[in-house]
């Protein structure tokens, strides 16, 4: 069952997918459903002995293309709707123990091609308004399968956080005549204290208003709405900067760091988002120290106010110091 229910207090949809209770949970490596199927071995989701990158529809989707009308009709105040959409799994490698950080720039460059392709194909569906590409890495994030993979959710609406971001960018453009994200990036270049990595076409920095201690954003230098708009040089530089950030994360606390990686880009709702949507990637690592996690407790969850234990300037400095260690 895939169902949406409208929250009139926050004016946003809540998704329900009751069948996800039965999804596979941290199986042993020999029974990983995302590994290649070996001759005579455990049958997996990939009936091949080897692969580079694989994309397939999630067997336990939060949204479904053929979602039925909900049995519960709701009310005029809090209506319901079918949870219609698409959920895909993107396997980064056939190596069960690999991570995105450990892949070569060439492999990441190929993955960028896949992300761009899926954005275009899913975004062309008439019931999809937003293509959300993301990765949840690590058990601290709630990952149920250890194999290196990301996901894509094709929503039938624009999700609340990107929607609010787009509204702010549109208002900024109306008031100031420019791109909010371009001006934010320009400010980071001028200040310099929060920069982590600066490439030819992409830059990584800890935002001035970071909600997680080691949050990093990757912005395209050029103002473009989506990943599909990147040219060849930009895709190569994104692969390089992305790999660099991931390497820094793993050196920071001398371990493979859990994180959420999310892409914000133009909706696919058929409206004009030129000069408003600016493609970028955001990382939310949940560690505040090597052993302590940043929990979303009362203030963060109940009030929506993040309380952070360290200033962005200090955490950016620590990330730059980790970057030096990756080069030695």
N, C-alpha and C positions, 0 to 999 in steps of 0.2 A: 504494500500500500504506500503510495506516494501522494502526500496531501499538503496543501498550504493552508495556514490559518492566519488571518490578518490581526495584528496587534494594534488596536486603535490608539493606545497610549503613546507608543513610539512611532506609529504609522509605518510599520514594516511587516513583511511576511516572515512567518516562522515555518520551517519545513519539517515534516514528519515522514519517517521512512521506517516503519515498524519491523520490516524484514531484516534490517541491518543488525538486529540483536544476534542473529545467527551467523554473522560473518566470521571467517577464520581468524583466530587470535594467536599470534606468535607461535606458529608451528615450528618443530625442529627443522634444521636445514634440509635434511633428506626428504622432507615432505612439503617443501616450500612450493606453493602453487605458481610462483612467478619465475621459477628456474626453468631452464630448457628441459624437455622430456628426453630422458636418456633411454637407450634401447633396453627394454625389459624393466625399466624403472617406474617410479611413481608417475602417473599421468598428470601433467600440469596444464596451465592455461595456454602454454606455448608448445604445440606439437612439433618441435624441431630440436635438433641436438645443439645448435648454436644460433645466436642472433646478435645483432648490434643494438637496435632500438625496436621496440614493439609497442603498438598502441592497440588497446581493445576496450570494449565497453565493460564497465564495472559490473560484476555479478551481483553486487549488493548496492545498487545506486541510490543516492539521495533524491535523484530526479529521474524520471523515465519518459521516453518519447511518447509512450502510449498510456500514460497515467489516466485512470478512469475518474469520472466525476465522484467526489467524496460522498459517502453515505450521509455524513453529517453536514447539513446545509449551512450551519452557522446562523447568523442573523444579519440585519442591515448594518449593525454596529461592528460586528466581527464576522465577516463572511469567510467562506472557505473557497478553495479553488484546486484543480488538479495540480499535482506536483510535476508538471510537464517540463522536461529538459533532457539533457544528456550528461552522463558522467563517464569519463574515460580514465583509464590507467595508462601511464606512460612508463615503460620499463627502460631504464637508462643503459643497462648492460646485462649480459647473461652471467656475469660473475656475482654470485650471491653475496660476497663479502666486500664488493666495491662500494664506493660512495661517489657522489657527484664531484666532490673535491679531488678524488683520485683519478678521475678520467682525464684523458689528454685534451688539449685545446681543440684538436681535430674532432674528437668525439662530442665535445660540448658544442662545437660549431654545427655538427650534424643535428644535434638535439635542437638547436635554435631553428633550423630549417623545419623540423617536425613541429615545433611549437607554432611557427608561423603558418604552416599548412593547416593545422587543426583549428587555429583561430579563424582562418578564412572559411574553411568548410563548415564548421559548426556555426559560425556567425551568419552564414548564408541561410540557415534554417529559419523559416518564417516565425517560429515560436521561440526563438532564442534572442534575447536582448543584451546579454553580456556573457562573454567567454572569459572565464577566470582560470588562469593557469597557476598552479601552486605545488609546493612540496612540503609535506610534514616529515621531518627527519628526527628519529630517535624516540625511544620509549617514553621519555619525559614529556613529549608532545602528545602522546597517546597513539603512536603508530602501532598497527596490529600485524604488519608484515615487515620483516627486516630487510628484505631484498630491496636494492636501490631503485626507487621509483617515485614518480610524481603523479599528479592528478590534474584533470581538467573538468570543471563544472560549467556547463552551458545553461545559464539561468534564463527563466522566462520573464525576468525583471532585472533591473539594475540593482545590485545589492547595496545595502545602506551605506557602507563606508565609501566605496567608489562614488556612489551617488552624491554624498555630501561633499566629497573632494571635487567632483565636477561642478557642483553648484557654486562652491567657493571660487573655483577657477573662472567660471563664467562671470560671476559678479566682479571679480578682480579685473577681468578683461574689459568689462563695461565701464569700470571706474578709472582704470589706468591705461587702457589701450594696449596691454601686453600680456604675455603668458605668465601666469603665476609661477609655474615650475621653472621656467627659464630664469626668472628674476631670483627665485630661491637659489638656484644653482650659481648664478652670478654672485650672489652674496656669499656663498660658501667659498668660491674661488677668491674673492676679495679678502675674506677673513683668514682662510687657510688653516685654522686650528682644528677643524673637524674633518678635514679631508683625509681619507685613508688611501685612495689610489686614484690617480688621474691618467686616463688614457687619451688617445687621439680623438675618440668619439664618445666615450663614456667616462663618467666619474663616479666614485664611491665615497660616501661621507656619512658620518653620524649626524643626523639632523639636529638642529638647534633645540628642537622640541621632542627629542627621542623619548618614547614611552618605555622601552626596554633598555637596560644598561648598555648593551652592545648592539643596538639596532643600527643597521646600515641600509642606506638607500643608494641604488644605482640609477643615475639619470642619464638619458641620452643628451649629448650637447645640442644636437639639432632638435627643433621642436617638431615632433611627429606623433600622430595619434596612436599607432599600434606597432606591434612587433613585425607585422607583415610589411611595413613601410621601410624597414631597415635595408640599406643597400649592402653590397658584398663586403666592403671595407668596414662598415658599421657592425655587421654580424661577426666579423673576425675579431674586432676590438671588444665587442660584448663578451665573446668567449674568453678572451684573454683577461679582461677585468673581472669577470665572474669567477673564473678559476682562481685568480689572485685573492679575491675576497674569501673564497672558501678555504684556501690554503692558510690564510691568516687566522681564520676562525679555529682551524684545527691546531694551530701552533699556540694560540692564545693561552689555553689551559692544558696544553700537551695531551689533548684527547679529541676524539671526533665529536664536535659540538652539536647538540640538538638545536634545531631551529625550525621556524616556519619561513618559507620563501614564497612571496606572492607577487603577481604581476598586475599592475594597474594600467589600463589602456582604454581606448575608445569603446563605448558600447556598440553593439551591432543592431541597434533598434531602428536604423534607417534615417536617423536625424543627423544634423550637421554638428560635429564635435571638433572641427578644425580650429586650431588655436586655443582650444580649451583642454582637451585630453592631451597629455604629454606622457608618452610611454616611459615607464620606470618600473624598477623591481625593488621590493622592500623585504628586508630580512629581520625577523624577530627571534633572536636567540633567547632562551628562557633562563640561562645561567647568569647570575649576578656575580658569583665567584666560581672557582673550580668545583666546589662542592655544594653551593647553595643555589637554589632556584628562585626565580622571581615569580611568585604566585599572584594570580589575579584574585585578590581577596575582596573584603567588603567595599573599600573605596573604589577600586577598579571596576568590580562587577556590579555593585549596587548603585554607585553614584556615577560611574563612568569617569572618575578622576584618577589618573595614574600617579602614583607616588614612587619616584625613582631614587635609588640609593647613591648614585654617582652622577656627576655632571657630564654632559656630552663631550666637553672639551677634554676631560680627564680620560674618558673611555676611548676617545679617538686616539689620544696619545698612546695608550696601551696597545691599541690595534696597530698603530704605526711601528711601535717597538716590536710587536710580533711579526710584522711584515719584514723587518730587518732580519729576524731570525730565520725566516723562510728562505732568505737569499744566501745564508752562510752554510 
